[in-house]
């Protein structure tokens, strides 16, 4: 009996000394679902650790009556969490990659990227328009989206529609759609709807020929930039595009690169510089360099062909309005 008692006491003592990892996240329901999923994965990998989730509101969560592109603030959904990380109030934070600033603060790194779910955008229709598509919506129907990337592309593809900013978390936007008579449809991320368990509300999935998607952060909320990627037989194909705010002017180009991923990964030295702020020790250095070089080459090509003028005008018009 005494032996069992000692073992139990030791286990309890060890349990009380388990290291606690503090995980920062936004307070929104979707952010919590994403963070809970990440923490569950970490718990399975590190059963000897405890995890405490610390949720907080960000600037983007608090300012809901202004379009994201008009707020004029960078890191809308990350700044408060970044400050908590700097002050050692949390040990790591979980973000949607599209919410991260284009350039990470000094000393920060993206330590892990979960396998991406659907990158596509989805259309959710007002109940009276269930069964429709964007193409078959009545003339002058109003479609809500908080993204200039989506609005610029869809305005060009569907000129008979009007696009208007809609803010709030997913619950708020769906409530505005269903209860107000202002919007005929809204555009949301398919992955977010899936994580919330609302797949039944998806009326249409937008494919790249209709609306290319965001790759991480697409240069800020005021820049209509998008991409599409495809991997075929060792070739990475990257299509990038920029648009004017009304979609009238646009430019798209596609480039490709060979991505060599051997069966045995070849990690680079630990003091290698980060690539686009990401620390990825399980991906071959050559593959990372090839992918980064492809992105830079495509961006350079677009800029040399006049993309900068389109984006400059888009920024000026957005600021003016």
Secondary structure as the mmCIF struct_conf table of DSSP 4:
data_model
#
loop_
_struct_conf.conf_type_id
_struct_conf.id
_struct_conf.beg_label_comp_id
_struct_conf.beg_label_asym_id
_struct_conf.beg_label_seq_id
_struct_conf.end_label_comp_id
_struct_conf.end_label_asym_id
_struct_conf.end_label_seq_id
HELX_RH_AL_P HELX_RH_AL_P1 UNK A 2 UNK A 16
TURN_TY1_P TURN_TY1_P1 UNK A 17 UNK A 17
HELX_LH_PP_P HELX_LH_PP_P1 UNK A 18 UNK A 19
STRN STRN1 UNK A 20 UNK A 26
BEND BEND1 UNK A 27 UNK A 28
HELX_RH_AL_P HELX_RH_AL_P2 UNK A 29 UNK A 45
TURN_TY1_P TURN_TY1_P2 UNK A 47 UNK A 48
STRN STRN2 UNK A 50 UNK A 56
HELX_RH_AL_P HELX_RH_AL_P3 UNK A 59 UNK A 62
BEND BEND2 UNK A 65 UNK A 66
HELX_RH_AL_P HELX_RH_AL_P4 UNK A 68 UNK A 71
BEND BEND3 UNK A 74 UNK A 75
TURN_TY1_P TURN_TY1_P3 UNK A 76 UNK A 78
HELX_RH_AL_P HELX_RH_AL_P5 UNK A 79 UNK A 86
TURN_TY1_P TURN_TY1_P4 UNK A 87 UNK A 88
BEND BEND4 UNK A 89 UNK A 89
BEND BEND5 UNK A 91 UNK A 91
STRN STRN3 UNK A 92 UNK A 93
HELX_RH_3T_P HELX_RH_3T_P1 UNK A 97 UNK A 99
BEND BEND6 UNK A 100 UNK A 100
BEND BEND7 UNK A 102 UNK A 103
HELX_LH_PP_P HELX_LH_PP_P2 UNK A 104 UNK A 105
TURN_TY1_P TURN_TY1_P5 UNK A 106 UNK A 107
STRN STRN4 UNK A 110 UNK A 110
HELX_LH_PP_P HELX_LH_PP_P3 UNK A 114 UNK A 116
STRN STRN5 UNK A 121 UNK A 125
HELX_RH_3T_P HELX_RH_3T_P2 UNK A 127 UNK A 129
TURN_TY1_P TURN_TY1_P6 UNK A 130 UNK A 131
TURN_TY1_P TURN_TY1_P7 UNK A 134 UNK A 136
BEND BEND8 UNK A 137 UNK A 137
HELX_LH_PP_P HELX_LH_PP_P4 UNK A 138 UNK A 138
TURN_TY1_P TURN_TY1_P8 UNK A 139 UNK A 140
STRN STRN6 UNK A 142 UNK A 144
BEND BEND9 UNK A 146 UNK A 146
HELX_RH_AL_P HELX_RH_AL_P6 UNK A 148 UNK A 157
TURN_TY1_P TURN_TY1_P9 UNK A 159 UNK A 160
BEND BEND10 UNK A 161 UNK A 161
STRN STRN7 UNK A 162 UNK A 164
BEND BEND11 UNK A 168 UNK A 168
HELX_RH_AL_P HELX_RH_AL_P7 UNK A 170 UNK A 179
BEND BEND12 UNK A 180 UNK A 182
BEND BEND13 UNK A 184 UNK A 184
STRN STRN8 UNK A 185 UNK A 189
HELX_RH_AL_P HELX_RH_AL_P8 UNK A 190 UNK A 195
TURN_TY1_P TURN_TY1_P10 UNK A 196 UNK A 197
HELX_RH_3T_P HELX_RH_3T_P3 UNK A 199 UNK A 201
STRN STRN9 UNK A 204 UNK A 206
HELX_LH_PP_P HELX_LH_PP_P5 UNK A 207 UNK A 207
TURN_TY1_P TURN_TY1_P11 UNK A 208 UNK A 210
STRN STRN10 UNK A 213 UNK A 213
BEND BEND14 UNK A 216 UNK A 216
BEND BEND15 UNK A 219 UNK A 219
TURN_TY1_P TURN_TY1_P12 UNK A 221 UNK A 222
STRN STRN11 UNK A 225 UNK A 232
TURN_TY1_P TURN_TY1_P13 UNK A 233 UNK A 234
STRN STRN12 UNK A 235 UNK A 243
TURN_TY1_P TURN_TY1_P14 UNK A 245 UNK A 246
BEND BEND16 UNK A 247 UNK A 249
STRN STRN13 UNK A 250 UNK A 258
BEND BEND17 UNK A 263 UNK A 264
HELX_LH_PP_P HELX_LH_PP_P6 UNK A 267 UNK A 269
TURN_TY1_P TURN_TY1_P15 UNK A 270 UNK A 271
BEND BEND18 UNK A 272 UNK A 272
HELX_LH_PP_P HELX_LH_PP_P7 UNK A 273 UNK A 274
STRN STRN14 UNK A 275 UNK A 275
TURN_TY1_P TURN_TY1_P16 UNK A 276 UNK A 277
STRN STRN15 UNK A 278 UNK A 278
TURN_TY1_P TURN_TY1_P17 UNK A 281 UNK A 282
BEND BEND19 UNK A 283 UNK A 283
HELX_RH_AL_P HELX_RH_AL_P9 UNK A 285 UNK A 304
TURN_TY1_P TURN_TY1_P18 UNK A 305 UNK A 306
HELX_RH_AL_P HELX_RH_AL_P10 UNK A 307 UNK A 320
#
